[in-house]
Amino acid sequence: MSRGKNYFPFIVKLEGKKILFIGGGKVAEGKILRLLSIADSVDVTVCSKNVTKVLQKLYEDGIIKFISMELLEVEKNLFKDFDFVIAATNNKRLNAKIAEVVIEIGKFALDVSDSKNSNFFFPAVLSYDDLLIAISSFGKEKKRVKNIRERLEEFFGTNTI
């Protein structure tokens, strides 16, 4: 059975959704910038001791929220008010534990260090006026996804998110 048999590519209206990023490094930054390029009313919070300069500027401009703390223990209460949680720390065990707890309470979790722990994925996205194309390899074949995205850009033009 292929991995894709248990997944369906829903398009989600992000307005009013609350998204929590645990970790404030380059991986979180890239995903946050992709989200913000599509959804102008998404509620993003970053929980981290340190964040990149780009994320700091987004916080200062009031675009994202920031919880300045290092997550040492994973507690369900931290996640209960969020719809999606992205574990993007540089600690694989912590990311796995975050995803496990988030899924256990019925929320959507993405572990950036191991896609097997996730119940949703960030696809490569091409967005045009009335067309949205998403490509995913379930977090596995990033080069293949990039190749497909580039071929589609040749056909449709570049407007990648």
C-alpha positions as a LaTeX table, in Angstrom:
\begin{tabular}{lrrr}
\hline
Residue & $x$ (\AA) & $y$ (\AA) & $z$ (\AA) \\
\hline
Met1 & 0.00 & 0.00 & 0.00 \\
Ser2 & 1.40 & 3.39 & $-0.93$ \\
Arg3 & 1.74 & 6.08 & 1.69 \\
Gly4 & $-0.60$ & 8.41 & $-0.17$ \\
Lys5 & $-3.58$ & 6.09 & 0.32 \\
Asn6 & $-4.35$ & 7.61 & 3.72 \\
Tyr7 & $-3.99$ & 11.26 & 2.71 \\
Phe8 & $-6.20$ & 13.69 & 0.82 \\
Pro9 & $-5.07$ & 17.17 & $-0.36$ \\
Phe10 & $-7.70$ & 19.46 & 1.18 \\
Ile11 & $-7.52$ & 23.18 & 0.50 \\
Val12 & $-8.03$ & 24.85 & 3.88 \\
Lys13 & $-9.36$ & 28.36 & 4.47 \\
Leu14 & $-6.79$ & 29.73 & 6.94 \\
Glu15 & $-8.78$ & 32.79 & 8.00 \\
Gly16 & $-9.31$ & 32.49 & 11.75 \\
Lys17 & $-7.05$ & 29.46 & 12.09 \\
Lys18 & $-4.37$ & 29.57 & 14.75 \\
Ile19 & $-0.99$ & 28.14 & 13.83 \\
Leu20 & 1.80 & 27.52 & 16.33 \\
Phe21 & 5.43 & 27.09 & 15.34 \\
Ile22 & 7.70 & 25.57 & 17.97 \\
Gly23 & 11.14 & 26.79 & 16.93 \\
Gly24 & 12.18 & 30.08 & 15.39 \\
Gly25 & 14.93 & 29.13 & 12.95 \\
Lys26 & 15.25 & 29.15 & 9.17 \\
Val27 & 12.88 & 26.20 & 8.62 \\
Ala28 & 10.10 & 27.88 & 10.60 \\
Glu29 & 10.86 & 31.18 & 8.87 \\
Gly30 & 10.47 & 29.65 & 5.41 \\
Lys31 & 7.16 & 28.00 & 6.24 \\
Ile32 & 5.81 & 31.14 & 7.90 \\
Leu33 & 6.74 & 33.29 & 4.90 \\
Arg34 & 4.98 & 30.79 & 2.59 \\
Leu35 & 1.85 & 30.91 & 4.76 \\
Leu36 & 1.82 & 34.69 & 4.91 \\
Ser37 & 2.23 & 34.95 & 1.14 \\
Ile38 & $-1.08$ & 33.13 & 0.68 \\
Ala39 & $-3.16$ & 33.99 & 3.73 \\
Asp40 & $-3.32$ & 37.56 & 4.92 \\
Ser41 & $-5.47$ & 36.83 & 7.95 \\
Val42 & $-3.72$ & 33.81 & 9.41 \\
Asp43 & $-2.87$ & 33.86 & 13.12 \\
Val44 & 0.74 & 32.70 & 13.52 \\
Thr45 & 2.50 & 32.33 & 16.87 \\
Val46 & 6.16 & 31.35 & 17.26 \\
Cys47 & 7.30 & 29.71 & 20.49 \\
Ser48 & 11.08 & 29.84 & 20.80 \\
Lys49 & 13.88 & 31.23 & 22.92 \\
Asn50 & 15.43 & 32.82 & 19.80 \\
Val51 & 14.09 & 33.72 & 16.37 \\
Thr52 & 15.63 & 34.77 & 13.06 \\
Lys53 & 15.89 & 38.47 & 12.21 \\
Val54 & 13.09 & 38.07 & 9.68 \\
Leu55 & 10.75 & 36.55 & 12.28 \\
Gln56 & 11.74 & 39.24 & 14.80 \\
Lys57 & 10.78 & 41.92 & 12.26 \\
Leu58 & 7.44 & 40.19 & 11.56 \\
Tyr59 & 6.79 & 40.22 & 15.31 \\
Glu60 & 7.77 & 43.88 & 15.66 \\
Asp61 & 5.45 & 44.75 & 12.77 \\
Gly62 & 2.56 & 42.93 & 14.51 \\
Ile63 & 2.26 & 40.29 & 11.80 \\
Ile64 & 3.06 & 37.28 & 14.01 \\
Lys65 & 2.95 & 36.65 & 17.75 \\
Phe66 & 5.91 & 35.49 & 19.81 \\
Ile67 & 6.18 & 33.42 & 22.98 \\
Ser68 & 9.75 & 33.78 & 24.22 \\
Met69 & 10.49 & 30.47 & 25.88 \\
Glu70 & 12.44 & 27.31 & 25.36 \\
Leu71 & 10.13 & 24.32 & 25.34 \\
Leu72 & 11.65 & 21.70 & 27.62 \\
Glu73 & 8.55 & 19.68 & 28.47 \\
Val74 & 5.65 & 18.96 & 26.17 \\
Glu75 & 2.32 & 19.74 & 27.80 \\
Lys76 & $-1.07$ & 19.44 & 26.11 \\
Asn77 & $-2.22$ & 22.82 & 27.46 \\
Leu78 & 0.26 & 24.68 & 25.24 \\
Phe79 & $-1.39$ & 23.29 & 22.09 \\
Lys80 & $-5.10$ & 23.26 & 22.94 \\
Asp81 & $-5.87$ & 26.70 & 21.46 \\
Phe82 & $-4.13$ & 26.04 & 18.13 \\
Asp83 & $-5.47$ & 24.35 & 15.01 \\
Phe84 & $-2.08$ & 23.45 & 13.52 \\
Val85 & 1.25 & 22.93 & 15.27 \\
Ile86 & 4.58 & 22.79 & 13.44 \\
Ala87 & 7.45 & 21.28 & 15.41 \\
Ala88 & 10.50 & 22.97 & 13.88 \\
Thr89 & 13.17 & 22.74 & 16.54 \\
Asn90 & 16.66 & 21.34 & 16.05 \\
Asn91 & 15.81 & 18.50 & 18.47 \\
Lys92 & 14.33 & 15.46 & 16.67 \\
Arg93 & 13.08 & 13.83 & 19.87 \\
Leu94 & 11.34 & 17.00 & 20.96 \\
Asn95 & 9.74 & 17.42 & 17.53 \\
Ala96 & 8.48 & 13.83 & 17.66 \\
Lys97 & 7.03 & 14.28 & 21.15 \\
Ile98 & 5.32 & 17.53 & 20.15 \\
Ala99 & 3.73 & 15.83 & 17.12 \\
Glu100 & 2.64 & 12.85 & 19.20 \\
Val101 & 0.92 & 15.00 & 21.84 \\
Val102 & $-0.69$ & 17.33 & 19.28 \\
Ile103 & $-2.14$ & 14.41 & 17.31 \\
Glu104 & $-3.26$ & 12.77 & 20.56 \\
Ile105 & $-5.45$ & 15.81 & 21.36 \\
Gly106 & $-6.97$ & 15.78 & 17.87 \\
Lys107 & $-5.01$ & 18.60 & 16.25 \\
Phe108 & $-2.85$ & 18.77 & 13.12 \\
Ala109 & 0.89 & 18.31 & 13.65 \\
Leu110 & 3.89 & 18.63 & 11.37 \\
Asp111 & 7.27 & 17.31 & 12.52 \\
Val112 & 9.78 & 18.92 & 10.16 \\
Ser113 & 12.51 & 16.45 & 11.12 \\
Asp114 & 10.53 & 13.25 & 10.45 \\
Ser115 & 7.46 & 13.22 & 8.23 \\
Lys116 & 6.34 & 9.83 & 9.62 \\
Asn117 & 5.30 & 11.65 & 12.80 \\
Ser118 & 3.11 & 14.15 & 10.94 \\
Asn119 & $-0.57$ & 14.11 & 10.03 \\
Phe120 & $-0.31$ & 16.98 & 7.52 \\
Phe121 & 2.34 & 18.40 & 5.18 \\
Phe122 & 3.39 & 21.69 & 3.63 \\
Pro123 & 3.23 & 21.18 & $-0.13$ \\
Ala124 & 5.09 & 23.12 & $-2.77$ \\
Val125 & 2.52 & 25.62 & $-4.02$ \\
Leu126 & 1.98 & 27.52 & $-7.23$ \\
Ser127 & $-0.71$ & 30.16 & $-6.92$ \\
Tyr128 & $-2.40$ & 32.11 & $-9.70$ \\
Asp129 & $-5.62$ & 34.15 & $-9.75$ \\
Asp130 & $-8.08$ & 31.26 & $-9.79$ \\
Leu131 & $-5.68$ & 28.35 & $-9.72$ \\
Leu132 & $-3.82$ & 26.77 & $-6.82$ \\
Ile133 & $-1.51$ & 23.84 & $-7.49$ \\
Ala134 & $-0.02$ & 21.90 & $-4.58$ \\
Ile135 & 2.66 & 19.21 & $-4.90$ \\
Ser136 & 3.70 & 16.90 & $-2.10$ \\
Ser137 & 5.87 & 13.86 & $-1.62$ \\
Phe138 & 4.78 & 13.55 & 2.03 \\
Gly139 & 7.99 & 15.25 & 3.11 \\
Lys140 & 10.23 & 12.71 & 1.38 \\
Glu141 & 11.34 & 13.50 & $-2.20$ \\
Lys142 & 12.06 & 17.24 & $-2.06$ \\
Lys143 & 14.19 & 17.25 & $-5.24$ \\
Arg144 & 11.44 & 15.48 & $-7.18$ \\
Val145 & 8.85 & 17.98 & $-5.95$ \\
Lys146 & 11.13 & 20.88 & $-6.88$ \\
Asn147 & 11.59 & 19.41 & $-10.38$ \\
Ile148 & 7.83 & 19.05 & $-10.87$ \\
Arg149 & 7.23 & 22.58 & $-9.53$ \\
Glu150 & 9.83 & 24.00 & $-11.95$ \\
Arg151 & 8.21 & 22.19 & $-14.90$ \\
Leu152 & 4.81 & 23.55 & $-13.94$ \\
Glu153 & 6.33 & 27.04 & $-13.62$ \\
Glu154 & 7.64 & 26.71 & $-17.18$ \\
Phe155 & 4.09 & 25.95 & $-18.31$ \\
Phe156 & 2.11 & 28.40 & $-16.12$ \\
Gly157 & 4.78 & 31.00 & $-15.30$ \\
Thr158 & 6.52 & 31.65 & $-12.03$ \\
Asn159 & 4.34 & 32.47 & $-9.07$ \\
Thr160 & 5.62 & 29.93 & $-6.58$ \\
Ile161 & 4.87 & 30.16 & $-2.91$ \\
\hline
\end{tabular}
